[in-house]
Amino acid sequence: MDDKQAAMARLQARIDAINKRMVIDSNDLDYETHLRQKRQLQQILDRMKEKISNK
């Protein structure tokens, strides 16, 4: 697995962890923070996937 794929796998794992945490914190103020983090990580992951598919 090359560096980009490893980074993408780590990003996806982090997104999955945030999704699990959002369920736990659904009534907590941290929910918005988790949601913002998830969106940022998803944007990064989507851009990386797009660059790979355009090659």
N, CA and C atoms as a LAMMPS dump frame, in Angstrom:
ITEM: TIMESTEP
0
ITEM: NUMBER OF ATOMS
165
ITEM: BOX BOUNDS ff ff ff
-5.0000000000000000e+02 5.0000000000000000e+02
-5.0000000000000000e+02 5.0000000000000000e+02
-5.0000000000000000e+02 5.0000000000000000e+02
ITEM: ATOMS id mol type element x y z
1 1 1 N 0.856 -1.169 0
2 1 2 C 0 0 0
3 1 3 C 0.906 1.236 0
4 2 1 N 0.671 2.161 -0.921
5 2 2 C 1.514 3.339 -0.962
6 2 3 C 1.065 4.372 0.077
7 3 1 N 1.811 5.443 0.178
8 3 2 C 1.566 6.448 1.212
9 3 3 C 0.182 7.084 1.091
10 4 1 N -0.242 7.367 -0.146
11 4 2 C -1.55 8.004 -0.331
12 4 3 C -2.682 7.078 0.098
13 5 1 N -2.582 5.834 -0.26
14 5 2 C -3.626 4.885 0.124
15 5 3 C -3.657 4.682 1.631
16 6 1 N -2.487 4.676 2.25
17 6 2 C -2.414 4.534 3.702
18 6 3 C -3.029 5.758 4.383
19 7 1 N -2.742 6.922 3.845
20 7 2 C -3.324 8.151 4.397
21 7 3 C -4.838 8.153 4.233
22 8 1 N -5.297 7.706 3.087
23 8 2 C -6.741 7.637 2.843
24 8 3 C -7.405 6.644 3.794
25 9 1 N -6.752 5.544 4.057
26 9 2 C -7.293 4.551 4.991
27 9 3 C -7.368 5.131 6.401
28 10 1 N -6.345 5.892 6.785
29 10 2 C -6.364 6.526 8.111
30 10 3 C -7.474 7.567 8.206
31 11 1 N -7.649 8.346 7.141
32 11 2 C -8.731 9.335 7.129
33 11 3 C -10.092 8.657 7.266
34 12 1 N -10.282 7.588 6.514
35 12 2 C -11.564 6.876 6.574
36 12 3 C -11.793 6.288 7.962
37 13 1 N -10.747 5.77 8.575
38 13 2 C -10.868 5.217 9.929
39 13 3 C -11.246 6.315 10.915
40 14 1 N -10.67 7.487 10.744
41 14 2 C -10.987 8.616 11.633
42 14 3 C -12.437 9.068 11.436
43 15 1 N -12.894 9.107 10.189
44 15 2 C -14.284 9.47 9.898
45 15 3 C -15.228 8.465 10.545
46 16 1 N -14.903 7.193 10.427
47 16 2 C -15.732 6.148 11.045
48 16 3 C -15.778 6.296 12.556
49 17 1 N -14.63 6.62 13.16
50 17 2 C -14.579 6.812 14.613
51 17 3 C -15.423 8.014 15.031
52 18 1 N -15.38 9.07 14.242
53 18 2 C -16.189 10.253 14.546
54 18 3 C -17.669 9.914 14.436
55 19 1 N -18.036 9.121 13.426
56 19 2 C -19.445 8.721 13.285
57 19 3 C -19.928 7.988 14.528
58 20 1 N -19.111 7.087 15.039
59 20 2 C -19.479 6.354 16.252
60 20 3 C -19.596 7.303 17.44
61 21 1 N -18.675 8.236 17.523
62 21 2 C -18.679 9.188 18.637
63 21 3 C -19.896 10.115 18.562
64 22 1 N -20.324 10.462 17.356
65 22 2 C -21.479 11.344 17.192
66 22 3 C -22.739 10.703 17.752
67 23 1 N -22.854 9.4 17.653
68 23 2 C -24.016 8.7 18.207
69 23 3 C -24.014 8.815 19.73
70 24 1 N -22.84 8.674 20.313
71 24 2 C -22.713 8.76 21.769
72 24 3 C -22.972 10.186 22.246
73 25 1 N -22.467 11.171 21.517
74 25 2 C -22.573 12.569 21.911
75 25 3 C -23.757 13.282 21.267
76 26 1 N -24.753 12.549 20.859
77 26 2 C -25.849 13.147 20.105
78 26 3 C -26.562 14.258 20.863
79 27 1 N -26.542 14.228 22.178
80 27 2 C -27.189 15.275 22.963
81 27 3 C -26.177 16.201 23.627
82 28 1 N -24.974 16.18 23.174
83 28 2 C -23.889 16.92 23.783
84 28 3 C -23.456 18.066 22.879
85 29 1 N -22.838 19.072 23.461
86 29 2 C -22.347 20.197 22.662
87 29 3 C -21.208 19.788 21.737
88 30 1 N -20.535 18.683 22.052
89 30 2 C -19.438 18.216 21.205
90 30 3 C -19.916 17.706 19.847
91 31 1 N -21.192 17.436 19.718
92 31 2 C -21.74 16.91 18.471
93 31 3 C -21.383 17.823 17.298
94 32 1 N -21.558 19.129 17.468
95 32 2 C -21.258 20.079 16.384
96 32 3 C -19.777 20.067 16.032
97 33 1 N -18.939 19.922 17.033
98 33 2 C -17.501 19.844 16.786
99 33 3 C -17.173 18.587 15.996
100 34 1 N -17.76 17.47 16.393
101 34 2 C -17.54 16.213 15.671
102 34 3 C -18.028 16.326 14.229
103 35 1 N -19.183 16.945 14.052
104 35 2 C -19.741 17.093 12.709
105 35 3 C -18.832 17.934 11.832
106 36 1 N -18.309 19.012 12.38
107 36 2 C -17.401 19.882 11.63
108 36 3 C -16.13 19.13 11.255
109 37 1 N -15.562 18.384 12.206
110 37 2 C -14.368 17.583 11.932
111 37 3 C -14.635 16.556 10.851
112 38 1 N -15.764 15.887 10.946
113 38 2 C -16.12 14.86 9.968
114 38 3 C -16.216 15.458 8.576
115 39 1 N -16.849 16.598 8.461
116 39 2 C -16.99 17.248 7.15
117 39 3 C -15.64 17.634 6.572
118 40 1 N -14.757 18.161 7.404
119 40 2 C -13.43 18.545 6.928
120 40 3 C -12.644 17.331 6.458
121 41 1 N -12.661 16.263 7.246
122 41 2 C -11.939 15.049 6.861
123 41 3 C -12.523 14.432 5.597
124 42 1 N -13.84 14.469 5.471
125 42 2 C -14.481 13.909 4.288
126 42 3 C -14.104 14.7 3.04
127 43 1 N -14.016 16.022 3.166
128 43 2 C -13.596 16.84 2.027
129 43 3 C -12.175 16.49 1.597
130 44 1 N -11.294 16.32 2.55
131 44 2 C -9.903 15.956 2.243
132 44 3 C -9.865 14.601 1.551
133 45 1 N -10.6 13.638 2.096
134 45 2 C -10.627 12.297 1.518
135 45 3 C -11.201 12.321 0.106
136 46 1 N -12.266 13.068 -0.103
137 46 2 C -12.873 13.167 -1.429
138 46 3 C -11.912 13.778 -2.444
139 47 1 N -11.165 14.813 -2.027
140 47 2 C -10.192 15.427 -2.937
141 47 3 C -9.071 14.457 -3.29
142 48 1 N -8.622 13.68 -2.302
143 48 2 C -7.573 12.699 -2.573
144 48 3 C -8.071 11.629 -3.55
145 49 1 N -9.284 11.153 -3.346
146 49 2 C -9.857 10.145 -4.245
147 49 3 C -10.014 10.715 -5.654
148 50 1 N -10.424 11.98 -5.738
149 50 2 C -10.606 12.606 -7.055
150 50 3 C -9.277 12.725 -7.784
151 51 1 N -8.224 13.1 -7.086
152 51 2 C -6.907 13.212 -7.712
153 51 3 C -6.422 11.86 -8.225
154 52 1 N -6.673 10.807 -7.451
155 52 2 C -6.254 9.468 -7.858
156 52 3 C -7.035 9.012 -9.093
157 53 1 N -8.329 9.301 -9.116
158 53 2 C -9.149 8.853 -10.248
159 53 3 C -8.872 9.643 -11.511
160 54 1 N -8.333 10.854 -11.388
161 54 2 C -8.027 11.694 -12.549
162 54 3 C -6.695 11.336 -13.187
163 55 1 N -5.903 10.507 -12.541
164 55 2 C -4.591 10.133 -13.104
165 55 3 C -4.719 9.128 -14.196
